[in-house]
Protein backbone atom coordinates (compact mmCIF):
# COMPACT_ATOMS: atom_id res chain seq x y z
CA UNK A 1 0.00 0.00 0.00
CA UNK A 2 1.52 3.36 -1.02
CA UNK A 3 1.91 5.75 1.89
CA UNK A 4 0.43 9.23 1.73
CA UNK A 5 3.01 12.01 1.54
CA UNK A 6 1.29 14.47 3.83
CA UNK A 7 4.18 16.95 3.88
CA UNK A 8 3.86 17.46 0.11
CA UNK A 9 0.06 17.61 0.34
CA UNK A 10 0.36 20.15 3.15
CA UNK A 11 1.97 22.65 0.78
CA UNK A 12 -1.05 22.41 -1.53
CA UNK A 13 -3.65 23.30 1.11
CA UNK A 14 -4.83 26.83 0.41
CA UNK A 15 -6.86 27.31 3.58
CA UNK A 16 -4.22 26.05 6.01
CA UNK A 17 -4.69 27.94 9.31
CA UNK A 18 -2.45 30.94 9.91
CA UNK A 19 -1.70 32.66 13.18
CA UNK A 20 -3.07 36.19 13.72
CA UNK A 21 -0.79 38.90 12.34
CA UNK A 22 -0.49 40.46 15.81
CA UNK A 23 0.62 37.13 17.29
CA UNK A 24 3.28 36.64 14.61
CA UNK A 25 4.61 40.17 15.02
CA UNK A 26 4.61 39.84 18.80
CA UNK A 27 6.56 36.59 18.59
CA UNK A 28 9.13 38.18 16.30
CA UNK A 29 9.53 41.17 18.60
CA UNK A 30 10.11 38.94 21.62
CA UNK A 31 12.62 36.83 19.68
CA UNK A 32 14.47 39.98 18.59
CA UNK A 33 14.81 41.06 22.22
CA UNK A 34 14.98 44.79 21.45
CA UNK A 35 11.34 45.81 21.89
CA UNK A 36 10.18 47.67 24.98
CA UNK A 37 7.18 46.71 27.11
CA UNK A 38 5.21 49.47 25.43
CA UNK A 39 6.19 48.30 21.94
CA UNK A 40 5.05 44.79 22.77
CA UNK A 41 1.79 45.96 24.34
CA UNK A 42 1.08 48.19 21.34
CA UNK A 43 1.71 45.35 18.89
CA UNK A 44 -0.69 42.99 20.64
CA UNK A 45 -3.18 45.78 21.31
CA UNK A 46 -4.06 45.88 17.62
CA UNK A 47 -5.88 42.56 18.03
CA UNK A 48 -8.52 43.12 20.69
CA UNK A 49 -9.65 39.49 20.56
CA UNK A 50 -6.20 38.37 21.68
CA UNK A 51 -6.04 41.12 24.33
CA UNK A 52 -9.33 40.01 25.88
CA UNK A 53 -8.21 36.38 25.98
CA UNK A 54 -4.84 37.26 27.52
CA UNK A 55 -6.55 39.32 30.24
CA UNK A 56 -9.01 36.52 30.87
CA UNK A 57 -6.18 34.01 31.18
CA UNK A 58 -4.16 36.34 33.42
CA UNK A 59 -7.13 36.60 35.79
CA UNK A 60 -7.91 32.88 35.73
CA UNK A 61 -6.84 30.21 38.19
CA UNK A 62 -3.85 29.46 35.91
CA UNK A 63 -1.85 32.21 37.55
CA UNK A 64 -3.68 32.83 40.82
CA UNK A 65 -2.73 36.50 40.94
CA UNK A 66 -3.96 38.45 43.97
CA UNK A 67 -4.72 41.66 42.09
CA UNK A 68 -6.91 41.87 39.03
CA UNK A 69 -5.03 42.49 35.79
CA UNK A 70 -6.94 45.13 33.85
CA UNK A 71 -4.62 46.15 31.00
CA UNK A 72 -2.41 44.30 28.57
CA UNK A 73 0.65 46.27 29.65
CA UNK A 74 -0.05 45.31 33.26
CA UNK A 75 -0.28 41.65 32.20
CA UNK A 76 3.08 41.88 30.44
CA UNK A 77 4.69 43.47 33.51
CA UNK A 78 3.16 41.03 36.04
CA UNK A 79 3.48 37.82 34.06
CA UNK A 80 6.59 38.56 32.04
CA UNK A 81 7.10 38.77 28.29
CA UNK A 82 7.87 35.07 27.79
CA UNK A 83 4.78 33.92 29.68
CA UNK A 84 2.57 36.27 27.70
CA UNK A 85 4.14 35.07 24.45
CA UNK A 86 3.39 31.46 25.38
CA UNK A 87 -0.18 32.41 26.28
CA UNK A 88 -0.61 34.17 22.93
CA UNK A 89 0.72 31.14 21.03
CA UNK A 90 -1.47 28.74 23.00
CA UNK A 91 -4.67 30.73 22.52
CA UNK A 92 -3.94 31.45 18.86
CA UNK A 93 -3.33 27.81 17.94
CA UNK A 94 -6.41 26.60 19.81
CA UNK A 95 -8.38 29.21 17.86
CA UNK A 96 -7.01 27.75 14.60
CA UNK A 97 -8.25 24.26 15.48
CA UNK A 98 -11.40 24.77 17.49
CA UNK A 99 -13.09 21.76 19.08
CA UNK A 100 -16.03 20.57 17.00
CA UNK A 101 -18.70 17.90 16.84
CA UNK A 102 -17.75 14.24 16.72
CA UNK A 103 -18.20 12.32 13.50
CA UNK A 104 -19.40 8.73 13.21
CA UNK A 105 -16.09 7.39 14.53
CA UNK A 106 -16.27 9.64 17.55
CA UNK A 107 -13.07 11.53 16.70
CA UNK A 108 -13.07 15.30 17.16
CA UNK A 109 -10.68 18.12 17.93
CA UNK A 110 -11.75 18.28 21.57
CA UNK A 111 -10.49 14.73 22.21
CA UNK A 112 -7.10 15.76 20.85
CA UNK A 113 -7.04 19.04 22.80
CA UNK A 114 -8.10 17.24 25.97
CA UNK A 115 -5.08 14.96 25.73
CA UNK A 116 -2.77 17.85 24.84
CA UNK A 117 -4.00 19.97 27.75
CA UNK A 118 -3.29 17.14 30.17
CA UNK A 119 0.21 16.82 28.71
CA UNK A 120 0.65 20.61 28.94
CA UNK A 121 -0.25 20.73 32.64
CA UNK A 122 1.83 17.66 33.43
CA UNK A 123 4.83 19.02 31.48
CA UNK A 124 4.61 22.16 33.58
CA UNK A 125 4.33 20.11 36.77
CA UNK A 126 7.33 17.91 35.95
CA UNK A 127 9.37 20.98 35.07
CA UNK A 128 8.65 22.51 38.47
CA UNK A 129 9.42 19.27 40.30
CA UNK A 130 12.67 18.52 38.47
CA UNK A 131 13.67 22.16 37.96
CA UNK A 132 14.40 21.32 34.34
CA UNK A 133 13.32 23.90 31.71
CA UNK A 134 10.94 26.83 32.21
CA UNK A 135 7.48 25.66 33.37
CA UNK A 136 5.49 27.98 31.08
CA UNK A 137 7.64 26.94 28.09
CA UNK A 138 6.88 23.32 28.95
CA UNK A 139 3.15 24.09 29.14
CA UNK A 140 3.01 25.45 25.60
CA UNK A 141 5.25 22.63 24.37
CA UNK A 142 2.86 20.07 25.83
CA UNK A 143 -0.17 21.88 24.49
CA UNK A 144 1.14 21.98 20.92
CA UNK A 145 3.05 18.69 20.77
CA UNK A 146 0.26 16.89 18.86
CA UNK A 147 -0.80 19.72 16.55
CA UNK A 148 0.07 17.41 13.64
CA UNK A 149 -2.85 15.16 14.60
CA UNK A 150 -5.15 18.17 14.36
CA UNK A 151 -3.89 18.74 10.82
CA UNK A 152 -4.75 15.11 10.03
CA UNK A 153 -8.20 15.54 11.56
CA UNK A 154 -9.00 18.69 9.62
CA UNK A 155 -7.43 17.93 6.24
CA UNK A 156 -6.70 14.19 6.01
CA UNK A 157 -9.56 12.69 7.96
CA UNK A 158 -9.73 9.49 5.89
CA UNK A 159 -6.11 8.74 6.71
CA UNK A 160 -6.62 9.54 10.39
CA UNK A 161 -9.59 7.19 10.51
CA UNK A 162 -7.51 4.35 9.03
CA UNK A 163 -4.79 4.94 11.62
CA UNK A 164 -7.30 4.84 14.48
CA UNK A 165 -8.90 1.69 13.08
CA UNK A 166 -5.45 0.08 12.94
CA UNK A 167 -4.82 1.13 16.55
CA UNK A 168 -8.01 -0.60 17.66
CA UNK A 169 -7.58 -3.70 15.51
CA UNK A 170 -3.91 -4.32 16.30
CA UNK A 171 -3.66 -2.87 19.81
CA UNK A 172 -0.84 -0.52 18.91
CA UNK A 173 -0.14 3.13 19.57
CA UNK A 174 -0.87 5.96 17.15
CA UNK A 175 2.82 6.57 16.44
CA UNK A 176 3.26 2.90 15.46
CA UNK A 177 0.00 2.56 13.52
CA UNK A 178 0.58 5.68 11.41
CA UNK A 179 3.76 4.22 9.88
CA UNK A 180 1.54 1.93 7.80
CA UNK A 181 -0.31 4.80 6.11
CA UNK A 182 1.86 7.93 5.96
CA UNK A 183 5.46 8.66 5.04
CA UNK A 184 5.73 11.49 7.57
CA UNK A 185 4.62 11.13 11.19
CA UNK A 186 2.16 13.46 12.90
CA UNK A 187 5.17 14.89 14.76
CA UNK A 188 6.88 15.77 11.48
CA UNK A 189 3.66 17.27 10.12
CA UNK A 190 3.21 19.33 13.28
CA UNK A 191 6.82 20.48 13.12
CA UNK A 192 6.39 21.53 9.49
CA UNK A 193 3.29 23.58 10.35
CA UNK A 194 5.03 25.17 13.35
CA UNK A 195 7.91 26.14 11.07
CA UNK A 196 5.47 27.69 8.58
CA UNK A 197 4.06 29.70 11.48
CA UNK A 198 7.60 30.82 12.38
CA UNK A 199 7.30 29.57 15.94
CA UNK A 200 10.45 29.53 18.09
CA UNK A 201 12.96 26.85 17.05
CA UNK A 202 12.88 25.24 20.48
CA UNK A 203 9.12 24.77 20.25
CA UNK A 204 9.34 23.43 16.68
CA UNK A 205 11.88 20.89 17.93
CA UNK A 206 9.59 19.74 20.75
CA UNK A 207 6.70 19.21 18.34
CA UNK A 208 8.85 17.43 15.78
CA UNK A 209 10.83 15.20 18.17
CA UNK A 210 8.54 14.36 21.10
CA UNK A 211 8.60 10.67 20.07
CA UNK A 212 12.03 10.29 18.49
CA UNK A 213 13.90 12.42 21.06
CA UNK A 214 16.32 13.66 18.41
CA UNK A 215 19.57 14.81 20.01
CA UNK A 216 19.69 17.69 17.53
CA UNK A 217 16.56 19.31 19.00
CA UNK A 218 17.34 22.93 20.06
CA UNK A 219 15.72 22.66 23.50
CA UNK A 220 16.41 19.19 24.90
CA UNK A 221 15.35 20.03 28.45
CA UNK A 222 11.86 21.08 27.40
CA UNK A 223 11.67 18.16 24.98
CA UNK A 224 12.42 15.71 27.81
CA UNK A 225 9.68 17.13 30.02
CA UNK A 226 7.07 17.03 27.25
CA UNK A 227 8.10 13.53 26.21
CA UNK A 228 7.82 12.26 29.80
CA UNK A 229 4.47 13.98 30.35
CA UNK A 230 3.08 12.49 27.13
CA UNK A 231 4.14 8.99 28.20
CA UNK A 232 2.62 9.42 31.67
CA UNK A 233 -0.68 10.78 30.34
CA UNK A 234 -0.91 7.96 27.79
CA UNK A 235 -0.29 5.42 30.53
CA UNK A 236 -2.38 6.88 33.34
CA UNK A 237 -5.28 8.66 31.63
CA UNK A 238 -4.99 7.12 28.18
CA UNK A 239 -4.37 8.59 24.73
CA UNK A 240 -6.98 10.66 22.90
CA UNK A 241 -8.95 7.50 22.07
CA UNK A 242 -8.76 6.20 25.65
CA UNK A 243 -6.12 3.50 25.09
CA UNK A 244 -3.58 3.10 27.89
CA UNK A 245 0.03 2.21 27.14
CA UNK A 246 3.04 1.11 29.25
CA UNK A 247 4.81 4.09 30.83
CA UNK A 248 8.23 3.58 29.29
CA UNK A 249 10.19 6.75 28.55
CA UNK A 250 13.27 7.26 26.40
CA UNK A 251 16.51 6.11 28.15
CA UNK A 252 17.84 9.68 28.20
CA UNK A 253 14.77 10.81 30.15
CA UNK A 254 14.26 7.88 32.53
CA UNK A 255 16.79 8.99 35.21
CA UNK A 256 15.12 12.41 35.42
CA UNK A 257 11.58 11.17 36.05
CA UNK A 258 12.01 7.62 37.41
CA UNK A 259 10.49 8.40 40.80
CA UNK A 260 7.55 10.20 39.16
CA UNK A 261 6.86 7.20 36.94
CA UNK A 262 6.93 4.86 39.94
CA UNK A 263 4.63 6.97 42.11
CA UNK A 264 2.02 8.29 39.66
CA UNK A 265 -0.81 6.90 41.78
CA UNK A 266 0.44 8.96 44.73
CA UNK A 267 0.92 12.40 43.18
CA UNK A 268 -1.35 12.54 40.14
CA UNK A 269 -4.36 13.63 42.19
CA UNK A 270 -2.49 16.87 42.95
CA UNK A 271 -2.33 17.70 39.24
CA UNK A 272 -5.86 16.69 38.25
CA UNK A 273 -7.54 19.93 39.47
CA UNK A 274 -5.13 21.93 37.29
CA UNK A 275 -5.97 19.72 34.31
CA UNK A 276 -9.69 20.25 34.92
CA UNK A 277 -9.12 24.01 35.13
CA UNK A 278 -7.32 23.89 31.79
CA UNK A 279 -10.20 21.89 30.29
CA UNK A 280 -12.71 24.46 31.53
CA UNK A 281 -10.76 27.46 30.30
CA UNK A 282 -9.91 26.20 26.83
CA UNK A 283 -13.24 24.42 26.28
CA UNK A 284 -15.00 27.70 26.91
CA UNK A 285 -12.60 29.39 24.48
C-alpha positions, 0 to 999 in steps of 0.5 A, a space after each residue: 500500500 503506497 503511503 500518503 506524503 502528507 508533507 507534500 500535500 500540506 503545501 497544496 492546502 490553500 486554507 491552512 490555518 495561519 496565526 493572527 498577524 499580531 501574534 506573529 509580530 509579537 513573537 518576532 519582537 520577543 525573539 528579537 529582544 529589542 522591543 520595549 514593554 510598550 512596543 510589545 503591548 502596542 503590537 498585541 493591542 491591535 488585536 482586541 480578541 487576543 487582548 481580551 483572551 490574555 486578560 481573561 487568562 491572566 485573571 484565571 486560576 492558571 496564575 492565581 494573581 492576587 490583584 486583578 489584571 486590567 490592562 495588557 501592559 499590566 499583564 506583560 509586567 506582572 506575568 513577564 514577556 515570555 509567559 505572555 508570548 506562550 499564552 498568545 501562542 497557545 490561545 492562537 493555535 487553539 483558535 485555529 483548530 477549534 473543538 467541534 462535533 464528533 463524527 461517526 467514529 467519535 473523533 473530534 478536535 476536543 479529544 485531541 485538545 483534551 489529551 494535549 491539555 493534560 500533557 501541557 499541565 503535566 509538562 509544567 508540573 514535571 518541570 517545576 518538580 525537576 527544575 528542568 526547563 521553564 514551566 510555562 515553556 513546557 506548558 506550551 510545548 505540551 499543548 502543541 506537541 500533537 498539533 500534527 494530529 489536528 492537521 490530520 483531523 482537519 485535512 486528512 480525515 480518511 487517513 486519520 480514521 484508518 490509523 485509528 482503526 489500525 490502533 483498535 484492531 492491532 492494539 498498537 499506539 498511534 505513532 506505530 500505527 501511522 507508519 503503515 499509512 503515511 510517510 511522515 509522522 504526525 510529529 513531522 507534520 506538526 513540526 512543518 506547520 510550526 515552522 510555517 508559522 515561524 514559531 520559536 525553534 525550540 518549540 518546533 523541535 519539541 513538536 517534531 521530536 517528542 517521540 524520536 527524542 532527536 539529540 539535535 533538538 534545540 531545547 532538549 530540556 523542554 523536549 524531555 519534560 514534554 516527552 515524559 508527560 506524554 508517556 505518563 498521560 498515555 499510561 495513566 489517563 490514556 491517549 486521545 482515544 482512551 487507550 492506555 500504554 506502558 509508561 516507558 520513557 526514552 533512556 535519556 529521560 528515565 533517570 530524570 523522572 524515574 520516581 515520578 513514573 513509579 509513584 504516579 498513583 500517589 501524586 497525580 491527584 495533585 495535578 488533576 484539578 489543574 488539568 480540569 481548570 485547563 479543560 474548563 478554560 480552553 473548552 469555553 474558548 
